């Protein structure tokens, strides 16, 4: 039994489960406080401008806002455990139904963007590192640094607007909006992915240069090993550690970018629903969407941590 508890994988999983549980608890608590910290009365938003005092009292009672704060928090937790996220003020439809109808569009966009970022940024960064190692191709280094600096500074909404104008309005190659078919996914994915691709590619290039400067890599090159063995077997595992770590951190940015880009391209996802809910002060829907987006970020980061441990088992003992 003691040998099992000393297993690094078991300890890693236990630490990750505890950390994930604490983060989810904090996320739920923050989403609960959101309604109480936002200026204004949710009940007033629910009844509208033409409501009277009796309606306000009735709605506050229906929403449980007349209960003590501790009891409201307990009721919120109990409702969550039963899958009840409340009812939308604007549409009078359960929040869980609204999220179920729209989540697929946002999940597809975020996951495709994450895969595209990792698939493109790592090879681009490694190729740039291989070509510019030991001071070679200085002009190429300047061009790579300049282009990635510019791309990484462009916000998602501006990239989305530019891509829509060029490929949808000028050349008419892709649809400017909507959510049907793979064609509608191309421009939003590019708009979200360009900035993190540039950021991770720069990090991967630096990591590649550091790895190629190590003694064991010099020894491997002196043995005239094939390039595919040199880079894929020896350099890639070390580079992936940094790429996966940064990729997990950037996924939260991908989610935030998806909220903005979905509005640019009029995709029927959680981003447009969240924007409409904010404009309508639809607090239950805002709570539910932010909670779901936060859970997505938490679980994707947990998957990234697991992938990182598989690529580099040394992280099992490094993890605090």
Order of alpha helices (4+ residues) and beta strands (2+ residues): alpha-alpha-alpha-alpha-alpha-alpha-alpha-alpha-alpha-alpha-alpha-alpha-alpha-alpha
